[in-house]
């Protein structure tokens, strides 16, 4: 077997397979990343919509808008699932700002809801960074409104189950 035959029969086919496999892997990875970015945009839109609904439903009666606050909270929790660790301060900021404003009464909540949505939109568009959110929220407020540490080993404590098997 000559060198030319070796190249024609082995090297070229192997190279063709490797190149096409590399292209396929690259396309699959870019498609996965695009899907992740799209899903994150959808979740941000859900939180923004919930904040807008809350703003529109605010009244002097807390019982009237409490389900809307709960919906925002649920949407923020879903958003947090889709965030990378470095971006978690965004969800923590939204939850903490929302519940801090709620604890200060309806006027404070009314004043902050659209501001929170605007901050979230500015982050999505790249005008704000996750660090901006982390720097903005006081640690004591985070501890009060965001549960950040959970572990399966807390089963008995969290489910009020007697220990032992």
HUCOR-V499782 format. One record per residue. N is the residue number from 1. PHI is phi in degrees with one decimal (none if undefined). NEAR is the number of other C-alpha atoms within 12 Angstrom. Layout:
N/PHI/NEAR, N/PHI/NEAR
//
This chain:
1/none/9, 2/-82.7/9, 3/-63.2/10, 4/-63.3/11, 5/-67.1/12, 6/-60.1/13, 7/-64.4/15, 8/-68.6/15, 9/-94.0/15, 10/-120.4/16, 11/-65.6/16, 12/-63.4/15, 13/-62.0/15, 14/-64.2/15, 15/-62.4/15, 16/-61.8/16, 17/-64.8/14, 18/-64.3/14, 19/-64.9/15, 20/-65.7/14, 21/-65.6/14, 22/-62.3/14, 23/-64.4/14, 24/-62.8/14, 25/-64.4/14, 26/-61.7/14, 27/-64.9/14, 28/-64.2/14, 29/-66.1/14, 30/-67.7/14, 31/-66.1/14, 32/-64.9/14, 33/-65.5/14, 34/-64.3/14, 35/-65.6/15, 36/-64.1/19, 37/-63.3/19, 38/-63.7/16, 39/-62.9/20, 40/-64.2/28, 41/-61.9/22, 42/-64.0/21, 43/-67.1/29, 44/-63.7/37, 45/-62.7/24, 46/-63.4/26, 47/-64.8/40, 48/-62.6/32, 49/-62.8/27, 50/-63.9/31, 51/-65.0/42, 52/-64.7/26, 53/-61.6/24, 54/-62.8/34, 55/-57.9/30, 56/-71.6/19, 57/-98.0/23, 58/-67.0/28, 59/-145.1/18, 60/-74.2/15, 61/-95.8/13, 62/-58.8/22, 63/-63.1/14, 64/-69.4/16, 65/-107.3/26, 66/-58.4/24, 67/-60.9/19, 68/-70.6/29, 69/-63.4/37, 70/-63.2/24, 71/-66.8/24, 72/-60.9/37, 73/-59.4/32, 74/-64.0/22, 75/-66.4/28, 76/-66.9/41, 77/-63.1/27, 78/-67.1/23, 79/-58.1/33, 80/-60.1/30, 81/-63.4/21, 82/-90.1/25, 83/-85.1/25, 84/-74.6/16, 85/-54.4/16, 86/-66.5/17, 87/-98.7/26, 88/-57.4/28, 89/-56.9/34, 90/-65.9/42, 91/-65.0/44, 92/-62.4/42, 93/-60.1/39, 94/-60.6/48, 95/-63.7/42, 96/-66.3/35, 97/-64.0/41, 98/-61.7/42, 99/-76.3/30, 100/-66.3/30, 101/-63.9/26, 102/-61.6/29, 103/-69.3/21, 104/-94.7/16, 105/103.1/20, 106/-59.9/28, 107/-59.9/18, 108/-66.2/22, 109/-64.7/34, 110/-60.6/31, 111/-71.2/23, 112/-101.4/30, 113/-60.8/38, 114/-69.5/27, 115/-61.0/23, 116/-62.1/39, 117/-61.5/35, 118/-66.1/23, 119/-60.3/30, 120/-63.3/40, 121/-65.7/28, 122/-63.8/20, 123/-67.6/25, 124/-61.1/25, 125/-85.5/14, 126/91.9/13, 127/-79.0/15, 128/-120.0/21, 129/-110.1/22, 130/-57.5/29, 131/-61.3/20, 132/-60.1/22, 133/-71.3/30, 134/-63.3/25, 135/-69.7/16, 136/-82.3/22, 137/-96.1/27, 138/-65.4/19, 139/-58.9/17, 140/-65.2/12, 141/-68.8/23, 142/-62.2/28, 143/-61.7/17, 144/-77.4/18, 145/-114.6/25, 146/-135.0/30, 147/-92.1/16, 148/-107.9/16, 149/-123.4/9, 150/-135.5/11, 151/-147.2/11, 152/-57.3/10, 153/-67.6/11, 154/-86.3/14, 155/-48.4/14, 156/-62.5/14, 157/-66.1/13, 158/-77.6/13, 159/-101.3/11, 160/55.5/9, 161/-101.0/11, 162/-61.1/11, 163/-73.5/12, 164/99.5/6, 165/-122.6/5
//
